[in-house]
Amino acid sequence: MMIPVNTPLLDGNEKKYLNECIDTGWISSEGPFIKKFEDAFAKTVGRRHAIAVCNGSVALDAAVVALGIGPGDEVILPTFTIISCASAIVRAGALPVLVDSDPVTWNMDTRQIEQKITSRTKAIMVVHIYGLPVDMAAIERIAAKHRLLIIEDAAEMHGQRFEGRPCGSFGNISTFSFYPNKHITTGEGGMLVTDDEILADRCRSLRNLCFQPQKRFVHETLGWNMRMTNMQAAIGVAQLERLDEFVLRKRQMGNFYTHALQGVPGLQLPLERASYAENIYWVFGIVLEDDVSFDAEEAMRRLAELGIGTRPFFWPMHEQPVFQAMGLFAGEHYPIAEKLARRGFYIPSGLALQEDQMETVGAGVRAMMQ
Ligand SMILES: *Cc1c(COP(=O)(O)O)cnc(C)c1O
């Protein structure tokens, strides 16, 4: 039997709260768990407003549009990220401008940002990758100096902090995802958080088709139906109750794998800590060093034969056929991201993973390298 790359942990109050939805008939986005989840989430990340939506990708769409980013604007983001970040910018009619990654943290290399700033640059979209936050002190310095907006994609950073400040509390607006492989899940789901009341109102309107309070079916702006259901929020409330425990569990998992794999030649493991944060191991990534004769695809094939599930790392935005077909990023190269994409993969690291499974995975990775 395959050890799955992710299995969520749902053995808290999830069932109890879900039953409440069914018993009361509140299953749509109108139910009471939505506000409960939003309020608890806002408090957790230290923001004034939280707006629950149906996934983390549309949260980015709403963030970009709510900030007024559109045609003629440029947004700087890492090339090494999920498509949702760049697609939100492109769909808004703005231009994504890329920077490469830091080879050790795998996060955007903040030293490359200033050379990409033009008179059209409107925002930096920060994406925290895999468990360690981006150097937010550098981002805040650059954004203040050049008067840029900050969108923080904190989908992988539930419960993480940068120098003690919660991820999700930085910049103008932050987004989260509750996909089942995130630290807390609602099945599908997302959240926008901000301190800015006007932005929050815009997001609430965009989430709900931009219906108007007075003339409901007369629209000044195009929105989406991005609403989260009360059932998803019910699961979210139960999951959020256990955030600290989940983060601890993920860290223990990360430490276990680090000890199991430390010293295996040819493997670059996740950085355990930066000066500003300790890794929370959203996933446990492994990068094959240059002297290894095979690539991530081969490593994942070998591990599958041993019954170990894996996933590849992100594929960089500048190498996406869909963007190349639009004429974007022509001739651009980002060697670190290109290497991470070809030589990086991650091993099972879901919250329900058992210690004997982790032992099997550790032994499998060591065997695969021989
Ligand atoms: C998971 C993830 C998303 C997308 O979230 P969905 O809920 O799957 O749409 C966005 N950004 C990052 C960095 C993610 O890891």
PDBQT file of the ligand as one rigid body, heavy atoms in Angstrom, charges set to zero:
ROOT
HETATM    1  C1  LIG A 401      -2.212  26.044  -1.945  1.00  0.00    +0.000 C 
HETATM    2  C2  LIG A 401      -1.700  27.342  -2.407  1.00  0.00    +0.000 A 
HETATM    3  C3  LIG A 401      -2.521  28.254  -3.101  1.00  0.00    +0.000 A 
HETATM    4  C4  LIG A 401      -3.855  27.908  -3.678  1.00  0.00    +0.000 C 
HETATM    5  O1  LIG A 401      -4.793  27.531  -2.812  1.00  0.00    +0.000 OA
HETATM    6  P1  LIG A 401      -6.069  26.691  -3.293  1.00  0.00    +0.000 P 
HETATM    7  O2  LIG A 401      -6.948  26.736  -2.106  1.00  0.00    +0.000 OA
HETATM    8  O3  LIG A 401      -5.605  25.317  -3.626  1.00  0.00    +0.000 OA
HETATM    9  O4  LIG A 401      -6.658  27.385  -4.477  1.00  0.00    +0.000 OA
HETATM   10  C5  LIG A 401      -2.016  29.517  -3.365  1.00  0.00    +0.000 A 
HETATM   11  N1  LIG A 401      -0.760  29.854  -3.030  1.00  0.00    +0.000 NA
HETATM   12  C6  LIG A 401       0.066  28.989  -2.416  1.00  0.00    +0.000 A 
HETATM   13  C7  LIG A 401       1.438  29.441  -2.069  1.00  0.00    +0.000 C 
HETATM   14  C8  LIG A 401      -0.359  27.701  -2.096  1.00  0.00    +0.000 A 
HETATM   15  O5  LIG A 401       0.480  26.846  -1.506  1.00  0.00    +0.000 OA
ENDROOT
TORSDOF 0
